[in-house]
Amino acid sequence: MLQIILDTAGYDAASSLADPKRYNVAAKLLIRRFQEGGTSSRALSQELDRHFGTSLSKEPLESFSRTRASIQGLRVSSS
């Protein structure tokens, strides 16, 4: 489960080789939270976001895209 959370957040094999320190810190954080009783993958994913910012996933969240457009003064198309 923890590996899936890391992969989903963008901490995959390629990123672990490119930046092993950041990958190790993220993995240790998840392991610690899991040992403390955190079993919800959603809560553990949010913990990564809380500590390291927006996840590294290649597809930005819709809310991120809207916020970015708003800050840049761009018109947001409504889907």
C-alpha positions in Angstrom: 0.0 0.0 0.0 2.8 2.5 0.9 4.6 1.8 -2.4 1.3 2.5 -4.3 0.9 5.8 -2.4 4.5 6.8 -3.3 4.0 5.8 -6.9 0.8 7.8 -7.2 2.4 10.9 -5.7 5.2 10.6 -8.3 7.9 9.0 -6.1 8.5 6.1 -8.6 11.7 4.3 -9.5 12.9 7.1 -11.8 12.4 9.9 -9.2 14.0 7.8 -6.5 17.2 7.5 -8.6 17.1 11.2 -9.6 16.6 12.4 -6.0 17.1 9.6 -3.6 17.2 11.8 -0.5 13.7 13.2 -1.1 12.4 9.8 -1.9 13.9 8.3 1.3 12.4 11.1 3.4 9.0 10.6 1.9 9.1 6.8 2.3 10.3 7.2 6.0 7.4 9.6 6.6 4.8 7.2 5.3 6.3 4.3 7.2 6.3 6.3 10.5 2.7 7.4 10.0 1.7 3.8 9.1 3.4 2.5 12.3 1.6 5.2 14.3 -1.7 3.7 13.1 -2.4 5.6 9.8 -4.0 3.0 7.5 -6.0 5.3 5.2 -4.3 5.7 1.8 -6.0 9.0 1.4 -4.8 10.3 4.7 -1.3 9.1 4.0 -1.3 10.8 0.6 -2.5 14.0 2.2 0.4 13.7 4.7 2.8 13.7 1.8 1.2 16.8 0.3 1.3 18.5 3.7 5.0 17.9 4.1 6.3 18.2 0.6 3.7 20.4 -1.2 1.7 19.4 -4.3 2.3 15.8 -5.3 4.7 15.0 -8.1 2.1 13.4 -10.3 2.4 14.3 -13.9 -1.3 15.3 -14.2 -2.2 18.5 -12.2 -5.3 18.5 -10.2 -8.2 20.5 -11.6 -8.2 22.7 -8.5 -4.5 23.4 -9.0 -5.2 24.4 -12.7 -8.0 26.7 -11.7 -5.9 28.3 -8.9 -3.0 28.8 -11.3 -5.2 30.3 -13.9 -6.8 32.6 -11.4 -3.4 33.8 -10.1 -2.1 34.4 -13.6 -5.3 36.3 -14.5 -6.3 33.8 -17.2 -9.9 32.9 -18.1 -10.9 29.5 -16.8 -13.1 27.5 -19.2 -16.0 25.8 -17.5 -16.3 22.2 -18.4 
